[in-house]
Amino acid sequence: MDQGRRRSEPAELFAVLILGLLLRLFAGRNSLTENGILLPGYDEYYHMRRILFTANHFPNTLWFDSYLNYPQGLEITWPPLFDQISAALCVAFGQHSKAGVEMVACLVPMIIGIIAIVAVYYIVRELFDHKVALLAAFMAALAPYYLLYTMFAAMDHHCLEVLLSLIILLFMIMAISRSEKRYHYAIASGVAMAALAYTWQGADIYLAIFPLYAAVQMTLDLKEGKSSKATATMLLAAFAIAFVLVLPFGNTSALSASFQGIGAMIVALSIMFALTSIVAKRKMSWKAFPLSILIISALFALLSVLAGGFFGVAAMIQSGFEYIWGGGMIGKIGEAEPLIYDAGTFSQVVFSLLGLNLLFSLGGMAVSLIYIRRSTGAKRQGLILLLLWMAYTIILTFGQSRFLYISTISMGLLISILFFFLLDIANKRQKEGTPMAARSPRLLVAVLFLLLVLPTAWDAASFAQSTPPAVAGDWAESLTWLKGNSNTTSFFAAPQKTAEYSVMSWWDYGNWILYLAERPVVANNFQAGVEDAAKFYLSESEDEATAVLDARRSRYILADYSLIYGKLAALTTWANEDLSSYMRMEDYGSQYAAIPLERLFNTTLARLYLFDGAGTGHFRLIYESKTFLGDSRDKSTVKIFEYVPGALIKVRTGPNQKVGALLNMTSNQGRPFMYGNEANANNDSFEIRVPYSTESRNGCHAVNPYLVFSGNKDAVKTINLDVSEEDIMNGRTIELTF
C-alpha cells in the first residue's frame, strides 16, 4: 500500500479526534447533575476516593483503608499510576476540594481515550497507509466498550491499561520497522511496560504476547535461515528496562506479580534465543526449535509441581490461567465471566452486532495472513506482531468479557484492514469490468463501508445514549440521607485507624456507601467481606444475623429490590447454597416466573426487605427511597435499617397463652405497615424484644402505642404500651402483667 504522506493527514486525524472527544463528552453527560458529579459505575468511586486522598497528600497515595473490610481494614493492592496521574492533574490545577478534584479528574479518561486513538492511528500507519490508519482510528474512536471506559467521569484504570498496551505495541512495531533506532524504541516500549505494571496487577497478561511473538518469529527465522539476534535483543532490552523500573517495588503486593512475570519472560526469551543459536549452529531442522519449547514447557510444568513451584512463578502462571480462562467468576462478578459459557450466552453473542464484528474480524485475520505472506523483512515482522496482538486480545475476551474494552479496538483494526483489502479487489475488478461496472464504484464503496462499519457505529451510538449512573436516583438520595442522619465516623480523610461502626451491605454497593455516605463498610467491590455479607443476608435466625453484625460492629443495614429480584443467585453462589432451595422457576411458555420458597422468607434479607423487620427484635426500618417497584407498594427500591439493642417486654400471664406485640407504623414515604413480633416463653413469663419506639419522630414512626396481647382460642387480653427511644437504645426491660 502507498506509504506516501498527504498534507491533509493531520486535519483528517484531528477531525477523528474531535469526533472521539465529542462522543465521550456526550456519553458521559449524565454524570453531571444539579447536585454535583455522579460517577457511572462502581469501582470508579474507590478510584475517586484514592485520587482525592492523593491530591491532598501528593505524591503519597492510599495503601491501607480502615473503611474497608471493617473492622480489620484492607490493604489496597491496586497499582497507583492511574490515580496518581489523575491526582497530579488536580494538583496542577490547584484543586483539593472534593468537588474540584472530581471535576478535573473526570476529564482524565477522555484525555486517555483521545491519546489511544492517536496510538491506533500510528500503529496502523507504520504498517499500512494513511487511509487504513485513519479508518482504524475512526473505529477506535467508536469502539463501544472502550468508549464506556473513556467517557467523561469513567474513573477506572482500564482506560490507561488499554492505552499503555497500545503504546507498547506501537513502540515495538517501530523498533522492528526502524532498525536504525531499534533500541531507542525498545527502551521506550520497556518504559511503557513498567508503566503498565504500575497501572494494573494483570500487566503480565498483555506482556505475554511478546514471548509468544518471539517464539513465532524465531521459528520463521530458523526456517528461512536468518538470525534472530535482532528480535531477541530488542525484546530483551525492553523487558530489562521494565524489570529495572519495577524492581524498587517488586516485593510489594501491588507489583510483585508483574515483577515476577517480567523476570520470567526475560528468562524465557533468553532460553529461546539460546535454543535458536544451538539449532542454527548444529544445522538442525527448524522444527527442533518449537519442539524444544514444548518439551521445556512440559518439564517446567512437571518440575514446578515437584520442586515447589520455582519461587511461586509456576503458581502465579497457573492462577492466572485459572482466573482468565477458568470460568471461576461465573455467577459472582459479571465482568469477569467468560464471554460465552452456556447456550444462552452463545446465542446472545452470535445473534448480536458483537457477533457480526467477530465474524468480520475473522475475515480481517485471514486478510492479515495474506498481507504477511506478501510482505518481507521488517514489515512482515511488524504484521506478524500486530496480528498476534489482535488475535490474543480477542481470545482474552472469551476468557473474561471485561476484555471487550481492548478487543473491540482489535476488531476495529481488523475490520479496517478487511475493508481496504476488499476495496482493492473491487477496484481491480472494476477496472477489468464493463463500462456499466465503471459507474458503480462509489455505491460499492458505500455499501461495503456501511456493511463493515455500521455494527460498530450502531453499538457506539447505543452506548453513547448512556443511562444515568447506576447510583443515580434512589441510591444516591438514600446515601445522602444516611450521611446526614447518622453519626459521623472518624478518620474518613485519613483512614489508618478504626472508626466507630460500619454499614452492612452487599458488596456491589460498598464503594458507593464508602464514598457518598462516608461510612465504613463490611463488604465492597474488592469482594473483601463478601462471605460475611452473604452469611448475614441468608441467615435464617436472628441470633446468627446479629452475631455477624456484632463481629463487624455494624450499625446500619442496606437492602434493595435487586438483592432479591436480581442478585439472589450471586448471594447463594458466594454462600455455596443452592438457589433452587430459595426460588423455584416455572415455565409459562412465553416467560419464566420465579416463585419464592419458604426458605427465602425465613432469611434475614426477606425479613428486612419484604417484611420491614417484622418478626425480629433488633432491626428497624429508618428510611426507604421514593421509588416503589413491582406489583406491591412495599417494594421500595432501597431500604435502610438500624441495628438496635431493642427493648425487652416481659409479660406475665397465664399458661397456654400466645403472647405478642403489634405496632402500626408509617414509613418516611408515608407508606403504612405493621410491625409484629411473637414472644418466647422464658420460665414463668414471656419475652418480646421490639426495635421501634412509640415516640413522635420524623421519617419512619409509630402511629400509636404497641398493642401487646395475650390469649388463646377462648379469650384475648390486650394492653397499650408506649416505648421510649431511650428504652430501645439502652435495651431496657419493661414488665407487664395480664
C-alpha positions in Angstrom: 0.0 0.0 0.0 1.0 3.6 -0.6 3.2 4.9 2.2 3.2 8.5 1.0 2.1 11.4 3.1 -0.6 13.9 2.2 -0.9 17.4 3.5 -4.5 16.7 4.7 -3.5 13.8 7.0 -3.2 15.9 10.2 -6.5 17.6 9.6 -8.2 14.3 8.9 -6.8 12.8 12.1 -7.8 15.9 14.0 -11.4 15.5 12.8 -11.5 11.9 14.1 -10.1 13.1 17.5 -12.8 15.8 17.7 -15.4 13.2 17.0 -13.9 10.9 19.7 -13.9 13.8 22.2 -17.5 14.8 21.5 -18.7 11.3 21.7 -17.0 10.8 25.1 -18.5 14.0 26.4 -21.9 13.1 25.1 -21.7 9.6 26.6 -20.8 10.9 30.0 -23.2 13.8 30.1 -25.5 12.1 32.7 -22.7 12.2 35.3 -23.2 16.0 35.5 -26.1 16.5 37.9 -27.5 19.5 39.7 -26.1 18.0 42.9 -22.6 17.5 41.5 -20.9 14.7 39.7 -22.1 11.1 39.9 -19.7 8.5 38.6 -21.2 5.9 36.2 -20.3 2.6 37.9 -18.9 1.1 41.0 -15.1 0.8 41.1 -14.9 4.4 39.9 -15.9 5.5 43.4 -12.9 3.9 45.0 -10.6 5.3 42.4 -12.0 8.8 43.2 -11.5 8.2 46.9 -7.9 7.4 46.2 -7.5 10.3 43.9 -8.9 12.7 46.4 -6.5 11.3 49.1 -3.6 11.5 46.7 -4.4 15.1 45.6 -4.2 16.1 49.3 -1.1 14.1 50.1 0.7 14.2 46.8 2.6 12.1 45.7 1.6 9.7 48.5 -1.4 7.5 47.9 -3.7 5.3 49.9 -2.3 1.9 50.6 -4.4 0.9 53.6 -8.0 1.7 54.2 -9.7 1.1 57.6 -13.1 1.9 56.0 -12.9 -1.4 54.0 -13.5 -4.9 55.3 -14.4 -3.3 58.6 -13.1 -3.6 61.3 -9.9 -5.3 60.0 -9.3 -2.8 57.2 -7.9 -3.7 53.9 -4.5 -3.3 52.1 -5.0 -1.7 48.7 -3.3 -3.8 46.1 -4.3 -1.7 43.1 -1.1 -0.2 41.4 -1.5 3.6 41.7 -0.4 5.1 38.4 -3.9 6.0 37.1 -4.9 7.5 40.4 -1.6 9.4 40.7 -1.9 10.8 37.1 -5.4 12.0 37.9 -4.4 13.5 41.2 -1.3 15.2 39.6 -3.7 16.9 37.1 -5.8 18.1 40.1 -2.8 19.4 41.9 -1.6 21.2 38.7 -5.0 23.0 38.5 -4.9 23.8 42.2 -7.9 21.6 43.1 -8.0 19.9 46.5 -11.7 20.1 47.5 -13.9 17.1 46.8 -15.9 18.9 44.1 -12.8 20.4 42.5 -11.0 17.1 42.4 -14.0 15.3 40.9 -14.4 17.9 38.1 -10.8 17.8 37.0 -10.2 14.1 37.5 -13.3 13.2 35.4 -11.6 14.7 32.3 -8.6 12.2 32.5 -10.4 9.2 30.9 -11.4 11.3 27.9 -7.8 12.6 27.5 -6.5 9.0 27.7 -9.1 7.9 25.2 -8.0 10.5 22.7 -4.4 9.6 23.0 -5.3 5.9 22.5 -6.9 6.9 19.2 -3.7 8.6 18.1 -1.7 5.4 19.1 -4.0 3.3 17.0 -3.5 5.6 14.0 0.3 5.4 14.2 0.3 1.7 14.8 -1.5 1.1 11.5 0.2 4.0 9.7 3.5 2.2 10.4 2.4 -0.9 8.5 -0.2 0.3 6.1 -1.2 3.6 4.5 -2.9 6.7 5.8 -6.4 5.6 4.7 -6.3 2.3 6.6 -4.8 4.1 9.6 -7.5 6.8 9.5 -10.3 4.2 9.4 -8.7 2.3 12.2 -8.5 5.5 14.3 -12.2 6.2 13.4 -13.1 2.7 14.6 -11.1 3.1 17.8 -13.0 6.4 18.4 -16.2 4.4 18.1 -15.1 1.2 19.9 -18.2 0.8 22.1 -16.8 -0.9 25.2 -13.7 1.3 25.3 -16.0 4.3 24.9 -17.6 3.3 28.2 -14.2 3.4 29.9 -13.0 6.7 28.3 -16.2 8.8 28.5 -16.4 11.7 31.0 -16.3 10.5 34.6 -15.4 6.9 33.8 -12.8 6.8 36.6 -11.4 3.4 36.1 -7.8 2.3 35.5 -8.7 0.1 32.5 -8.7 3.2 30.2 -5.0 3.7 31.0 -4.3 -0.1 30.8 -5.5 -0.1 27.2 -3.6 3.0 26.2 -0.3 1.7 27.6 -0.8 -1.7 25.9 -1.3 0.2 22.6 1.8 2.3 23.3 3.9 -0.8 24.0 2.7 -2.3 20.7 3.4 0.9 18.8 7.0 1.2 20.0 7.6 -2.5 19.4 6.4 -2.2 15.8 8.5 0.9 15.4 11.5 -0.9 16.8 11.0 -3.6 14.2 10.4 -1.4 11.2 13.0 1.3 12.0 16.2 -0.6 12.6 18.4 2.5 12.9 16.6 3.4 16.1 15.6 -0.1 17.2 16.9 0.2 20.7 15.5 3.7 21.3 12.0 2.4 20.6 12.7 -0.8 22.5 13.6 1.2 25.6 10.5 3.4 25.1 8.5 0.2 25.0 10.1 -1.0 28.2 9.2 2.2 30.0 5.6 1.7 28.8 5.7 -1.9 30.1 6.8 -0.7 33.5 4.0 2.0 33.4 1.5 -0.8 32.7 2.8 -2.7 35.7 2.3 0.4 37.8 -1.3 0.6 36.4 -2.7 -2.9 36.7 -1.7 -6.1 38.5 -2.6 -8.1 35.5 0.0 -6.4 33.3 1.7 -9.8 32.5 -1.4 -10.9 30.7 -0.7 -8.3 28.0 3.1 -8.6 28.1 2.9 -12.4 27.5 2.1 -11.6 23.8 5.8 -10.7 23.2 7.4 -14.0 24.2 4.7 -15.6 22.0 5.7 -13.4 19.2 9.3 -14.2 19.8 8.6 -17.9 19.5 6.8 -17.4 16.2 9.3 -15.1 14.7 12.3 -17.2 15.8 10.7 -20.2 14.3 10.2 -18.4 11.0 13.8 -17.1 11.1 15.2 -20.6 11.6 13.0 -21.9 8.8 14.4 -19.2 6.5 18.0 -19.4 7.7 18.0 -16.0 9.3 19.4 -14.8 12.6 17.0 -14.0 15.5 19.6 -11.8 17.3 17.8 -8.5 16.4 14.4 -9.8 17.6 15.9 -11.3 20.8 18.0 -8.3 21.8 15.2 -5.8 21.0 12.7 -7.7 23.3 15.3 -8.4 26.0 16.2 -4.7 26.1 12.5 -3.7 26.5 11.9 -6.2 29.3 15.2 -5.4 31.0 14.2 -1.7 31.2 10.7 -2.7 32.6 12.4 -5.0 35.1 14.7 -2.3 36.4 11.9 0.2 36.7 9.6 -2.2 38.6 12.4 -3.5 40.8 12.2 -0.9 43.6 8.6 -2.0 44.3 8.9 -5.6 43.2 8.3 -7.1 46.6 5.0 -5.2 47.2 1.6 -6.8 46.8 0.7 -4.3 44.0 3.7 -5.1 41.8 5.1 -8.5 42.8 3.1 -10.4 40.2 4.2 -8.1 37.4 7.8 -8.1 38.7 7.9 -11.9 38.8 6.2 -12.2 35.4 8.6 -9.8 33.7 11.6 -11.7 35.2 10.1 -15.0 34.0 9.7 -13.6 30.5 13.3 -12.4 30.4 14.3 -15.9 31.3 12.0 -17.4 28.7 13.3 -15.0 26.0 16.9 -15.9 26.9 16.2 -19.6 26.7 14.5 -19.3 23.3 17.4 -17.2 21.9 19.9 -19.8 23.2 17.9 -22.5 21.6 17.8 -20.8 18.2 21.6 -20.4 18.4 22.1 -24.1 19.2 19.7 -25.2 16.4 21.4 -22.9 13.9 25.0 -23.8 14.8 24.2 -27.5 14.7 22.3 -27.1 11.5 19.3 -28.9 12.9 15.8 -28.8 11.4 13.9 -25.6 12.3 11.2 -27.9 13.7 13.5 -28.7 16.6 13.0 -25.3 18.0 9.2 -25.3 18.6 9.5 -29.0 19.7 12.2 -28.0 22.2 9.9 -25.2 23.5 7.1 -27.7 24.0 9.4 -30.1 25.8 10.8 -27.4 28.1 7.3 -26.1 28.9 6.2 -29.6 29.8 9.2 -30.2 32.0 8.7 -26.8 33.7 5.1 -27.7 34.5 6.2 -31.1 35.9 9.1 -29.7 37.9 7.0 -26.9 39.3 4.8 -29.4 41.0 7.7 -31.5 42.3 10.0 -28.6 43.2 7.6 -26.3 44.9 6.7 -24.0 42.0 10.0 -22.2 41.2 9.7 -19.4 43.8 5.9 -19.0 43.2 6.3 -18.3 39.4 4.5 -21.5 38.4 1.7 -21.0 40.9 1.3 -17.4 39.6 1.0 -18.7 36.0 -1.4 -21.4 37.0 -3.6 -19.0 38.9 -3.5 -16.5 36.0 -4.8 -19.2 33.6 -7.5 -20.3 36.0 -8.5 -16.7 36.6 -8.7 -15.7 33.0 -9.9 -18.9 31.4 -11.2 -21.0 34.3 -14.7 -19.6 34.5 -14.4 -19.3 38.3 -16.3 -16.0 38.4 -19.5 -17.2 36.7 -22.4 -16.0 38.9 -20.1 -13.9 41.1 -18.7 -11.0 39.1 -20.4 -10.1 35.8 -17.4 -8.5 34.0 -15.1 -11.4 34.9 -17.4 -14.1 33.4 -16.4 -15.7 30.1 -18.0 -14.1 27.0 -19.6 -17.4 26.2 -20.2 -20.1 28.8 -23.6 -21.6 28.0 -26.2 -21.9 25.3 -27.8 -18.6 26.4 -24.6 -16.5 26.2 -23.7 -18.2 22.9 -27.0 -17.1 21.4 -26.6 -13.6 22.8 -23.2 -13.2 21.2 -23.9 -14.9 17.9 -27.1 -13.0 17.2 -25.7 -9.6 18.1 -23.7 -6.8 16.4 -20.8 -8.0 18.5 -21.1 -11.4 16.9 -21.2 -9.8 13.5 -18.0 -7.9 14.3 -16.3 -11.1 15.5 -17.2 -12.6 12.1 -15.7 -9.7 10.3 -12.6 -9.9 12.5 -12.1 -13.5 11.3 -12.1 -12.1 7.8 -9.6 -9.4 8.9 -7.3 -12.1 10.3 -7.4 -14.0 7.1 -6.6 -10.9 5.1 -3.7 -10.1 7.6 -2.3 -13.5 6.8 -2.4 -12.7 3.1 -0.5 -9.5 3.7 2.1 -11.3 5.8 2.7 -13.8 3.0 3.0 -11.0 0.5 5.4 -9.0 2.7 9.1 -9.4 3.5 11.6 -8.1 6.1 10.6 -5.7 8.8 7.2 -5.0 7.5 6.4 -8.7 7.6 7.6 -9.0 11.2 5.5 -6.0 12.2 2.4 -7.5 10.6 3.0 -10.8 12.5 3.3 -9.0 15.8 0.1 -6.9 15.1 -1.9 -10.0 14.0 -0.8 -11.9 17.1 -1.7 -9.0 19.4 -5.1 -8.6 17.8 -5.9 -12.3 17.9 -4.6 -12.6 21.5 -6.8 -9.7 22.8 -9.9 -11.3 21.3 -9.0 -14.7 22.8 -8.7 -13.0 26.2 -12.3 -11.8 25.8 -13.6 -15.3 25.5 -12.0 -15.9 28.9 -13.4 -12.8 30.5 -15.8 -10.4 28.9 -14.2 -7.4 30.6 -11.5 -7.5 27.8 -14.1 -6.2 25.4 -12.6 -2.8 26.2 -9.5 -3.7 24.3 -10.7 -6.4 21.9 -13.2 -4.1 20.3 -10.2 -1.9 19.3 -8.6 -5.0 17.8 -11.9 -5.8 15.9 -11.9 -2.2 14.6 -8.3 -2.7 13.3 -9.2 -6.0 11.6 -12.3 -4.5 10.0 -10.3 -1.6 8.7 -7.8 -4.0 7.1 -10.6 -6.1 5.7 -12.4 -3.1 4.2 -9.5 -1.8 2.2 -8.5 -5.3 1.1 -12.0 -5.9 -0.3 -12.0 -2.4 -1.8 -8.7 -3.1 -3.6 -10.2 -6.3 -5.0 -13.3 -4.4 -6.1 -11.3 -1.7 -7.7 -9.3 -4.2 -9.7 -12.5 -6.0 -10.8 -14.0 -2.6 -11.7 -11.0 -1.7 -13.9 -11.3 -5.0 -15.7 -15.1 -4.8 -16.0 -17.6 -3.3 -18.4 -18.5 0.4 -18.7 -21.6 -0.3 -16.7 -19.5 -1.5 -13.8 -17.4 1.6 -14.0 -20.3 3.8 -13.0 -20.9 2.0 -9.6 -17.7 2.2 -7.6 -19.0 4.8 -5.2 -22.1 2.9 -4.5 -20.0 -0.2 -3.9 -17.7 1.6 -1.5 -20.7 3.0 0.4 -22.4 -0.4 0.7 -19.1 -2.1 1.8 -18.4 0.7 4.3 -21.8 0.5 5.8 -21.8 -3.3 6.0 -18.5 -3.4 7.9 -18.6 -0.2 9.9 -22.3 0.1 10.8 -22.4 -2.6 13.5 -19.7 -0.7 15.5 -21.2 2.7 14.8 -24.6 1.4 15.9 -23.3 0.0 19.1 -21.3 3.2 19.8 -24.4 5.3 19.3 -26.4 3.0 21.6 -23.7 3.1 24.3 -23.4 6.9 23.9 -27.1 7.1 24.8 -25.9 6.3 28.2 -28.3 5.5 31.0 -27.9 7.6 34.2 -25.1 6.5 36.5 -26.0 3.3 38.4 -26.1 5.1 41.7 -28.4 7.9 40.4 -31.8 8.4 41.9 -32.9 6.3 44.9 -29.4 5.0 45.8 -27.7 8.5 45.7 -30.6 10.0 47.7 -30.5 7.2 50.2 -26.8 7.5 50.8 -27.1 11.3 51.1 -29.8 10.7 53.8 -27.6 8.2 55.6 -24.7 10.6 55.7 -26.9 13.4 57.1 -28.8 11.2 59.6 -26.2 9.0 61.1 -23.3 9.8 63.5 -20.2 10.9 61.6 -17.4 8.4 61.8 -13.8 9.3 62.4 -10.8 9.0 60.1 -12.6 9.2 56.8 -9.9 11.5 55.2 -7.0 9.6 56.7 -8.3 6.0 57.1 -5.5 4.4 59.1 -7.4 3.9 62.4 -10.6 2.0 63.0 -13.7 4.1 63.0 -16.7 3.8 65.4 -19.0 1.5 63.4 -19.7 0.1 59.9 -22.5 -0.4 57.4 -23.6 -3.8 56.2 -24.4 -4.1 52.5 -23.9 -6.4 49.6 -20.5 -5.9 48.0 -21.8 -4.2 44.9 -22.8 -1.2 46.9 -19.8 -0.9 49.2 -17.8 1.7 47.2 -20.9 3.9 46.9 -21.6 3.8 50.6 -17.9 4.5 51.5 -17.6 7.5 49.1 -21.1 9.1 49.2 -22.2 8.3 52.7 -18.6 8.5 54.1 -19.1 5.4 56.3 -17.0 2.3 56.7 -18.3 -0.9 55.0 -18.1 -4.6 55.7 -18.1 -5.6 52.0 -17.1 -3.6 49.0 -16.3 -4.1 45.3 -13.0 -5.8 46.0 -15.1 -8.7 47.4 -13.4 -8.3 50.9 -16.0 -9.2 53.5 -18.4 -10.7 50.9 -18.6 -14.1 52.7 -19.9 -12.4 55.9 -22.3 -10.3 53.9 -23.7 -13.4 52.2 -23.9 -15.2 55.5 -25.8 -12.2 57.1 -28.4 -11.8 54.4 -29.1 -15.5 54.0 -29.0 -16.3 57.8 -32.2 -17.9 59.0 -32.1 -16.9 62.6 -31.8 -13.5 64.3 -29.0 -14.8 66.6 -26.9 -15.8 63.6 -27.5 -12.5 61.9 -26.7 -10.4 64.9 -23.5 -12.5 65.5 -22.3 -11.3 62.1 -23.2 -7.7 62.8 -21.6 -7.8 66.3 -18.3 -9.2 64.9 -18.3 -6.5 62.2 -19.7 -3.8 64.6 -22.3 -2.9 62.0 -25.0 -0.3 63.0 -26.9 0.1 59.7 -28.0 -2.4 57.0 -29.0 -1.6 53.5 -31.2 -3.8 51.3 -32.6 -3.1 47.9 -35.0 -4.6 45.3 -32.2 -6.1 43.3 -30.9 -8.2 46.2 -34.0 -10.5 46.0 -35.1 -9.9 42.4 -31.8 -9.8 40.7 -28.8 -10.6 42.8 -30.1 -13.6 44.8 -28.2 -16.0 42.6 -25.0 -14.2 43.3 -25.7 -14.3 47.1 -26.3 -18.0 47.0 -23.2 -18.7 44.9 -20.9 -16.8 47.3 -22.6 -18.6 50.2 -22.2 -22.0 48.4 -26.0 -22.5 48.7 -28.4 -23.9 46.1 -30.6 -21.1 44.5 -33.3 -23.6 43.8 -33.9 -24.0 47.6 -34.9 -20.3 47.7 -36.6 -19.8 44.4 -38.5 -22.2 42.0 -38.6 -21.3 38.3 -41.8 -22.1 36.5 -42.1 -22.2 32.7 -45.2 -20.5 31.4 -44.3 -20.9 27.8 -43.6 -17.3 26.8 -41.9 -16.4 30.1 -40.5 -17.8 33.3 -41.7 -16.9 36.7 -39.6 -17.1 39.9 -41.7 -18.4 42.8 -40.2 -17.7 46.2 -40.0 -20.7 48.6 -40.3 -20.8 52.3 -36.6 -20.8 52.9 -36.3 -17.4 51.2 -39.0 -16.0 53.5 -37.0 -17.3 56.5 -33.8 -15.4 55.5 -32.8 -12.1 57.2 -32.9 -10.5 53.8 -36.6 -11.3 53.3 -37.5 -10.4 56.9 -36.0 -7.0 56.4 -36.8 -6.1 52.8 -40.1 -7.8 52.3 -41.5 -7.6 55.9 -39.8 -4.4 57.2 -38.2 -6.2 60.1 -41.4 -7.9 61.4 -40.5 -10.9 63.5 -37.2 -9.5 64.5 -36.3 -7.7 67.7 -33.2 -5.8 66.7 -33.8 -4.4 63.2 -36.0 -1.4 62.4 -36.7 0.4 59.2 -35.5 4.0 59.4 -35.6 5.1 55.7 -36.9 3.9 52.4 -36.5 5.5 49.0 -39.2 7.1 47.0 -39.4 4.7 44.0 -41.6 1.6 44.5 -41.1 -1.4 42.2 -43.1 -4.5 41.5 -46.8 -5.0 42.0 -46.9 -4.1 45.7 -46.3 -0.9 47.5 -44.0 -2.4 50.0 -41.1 -2.9 47.4 -39.3 0.4 47.7 -36.1 0.5 45.7 -33.7 1.0 48.7 -34.4 0.4 52.4 -32.1 1.3 55.3 -32.4 -0.5 58.6 -30.8 0.3 62.0 -29.4 -2.4 64.3 -30.5 -1.6 67.8 -30.4 -3.3 71.2 -34.2 -3.2 71.4 -36.5 -3.0 74.4 -37.4 -6.3 76.1 -41.1 -6.5 77.0 -41.5 -9.1 79.8 -45.1 -10.4 80.1 -46.5 -12.4 82.9 -49.7 -14.1 82.1 -51.5 -17.4 82.5 -50.5 -20.8 81.0 -51.3 -21.8 77.4 -51.2 -18.3 76.1 -49.9 -16.8 72.9 -48.2 -13.5 73.5 -47.1 -10.9 71.0 -46.9 -7.2 70.1 -48.2 -5.3 67.2 -47.4 -1.7 66.1 -48.9 0.4 63.4 -46.1 2.2 61.5 -45.7 4.8 58.8 -42.5 5.0 56.7 -40.8 8.2 55.7 -42.6 7.9 52.4 -46.0 7.8 54.1 -46.4 4.0 53.5 -48.4 2.3 56.3 -47.0 -1.0 57.5 -47.4 -3.1 60.6 -44.6 -4.4 62.8 -45.3 -7.6 64.8 -43.3 -10.0 66.9 -44.2 -13.1 68.9 -43.0 -13.7 72.4 -40.9 -16.6 73.6 -41.6 -18.4 76.8 -38.9 -17.9 79.5 -39.6 -19.7 82.8 -42.7 -18.1 84.3 -43.0 -15.3 81.7 -42.9 -14.4 78.0 -40.4 -12.1 76.4 -40.7 -10.0 73.3 -37.9 -7.8 72.0 -39.0 -4.8 70.0 -36.9 -2.3 67.9 -39.3 0.6 67.4 -40.1 3.4 69.9 -43.5 5.0 70.0 -42.2 8.5 70.4 -43.1 11.1 67.8 -40.2 11.0 65.2 -39.6 12.3 61.7 -39.4 9.7 59.0 -40.4 6.2 59.9 -42.5 6.4 63.1 -45.2 4.7 65.1 -48.8 5.7 64.6 -49.9 4.6 68.1 -48.7 2.6 71.1 -47.8 -1.1 70.9 -50.7 -3.4 71.2 -49.4 -6.2 73.5 -51.8 -9.2 73.5 -52.1 -12.4 75.5 -54.7 -15.0 74.8 -55.8 -18.3 73.3 -58.9 -19.5 71.4 -61.1 -18.7 74.3 -60.1 -15.1 75.1 -57.6 -12.4 74.3 -56.4 -9.6 76.5 -54.6 -6.5 75.3 -52.6 -3.7 76.8 -51.5 -0.5 75.0 -47.8 0.2 75.7 -45.6 3.2 74.9 -41.9 2.5 74.5 -39.4 5.4 74.6 -36.4 5.8 72.3 -34.2 5.5 75.4 -35.8 2.1 76.2 -34.9 0.9 72.7 -31.3 2.2 72.6 -30.5 1.0 76.1 -32.1 -2.4 75.8 -34.3 -1.8 78.9 -36.8 -4.3 80.2 -40.4 -3.4 80.5 -42.6 -5.6 82.6 -46.3 -6.2 82.0 -48.8 -8.4 83.9 -52.1 -9.5 82.5 
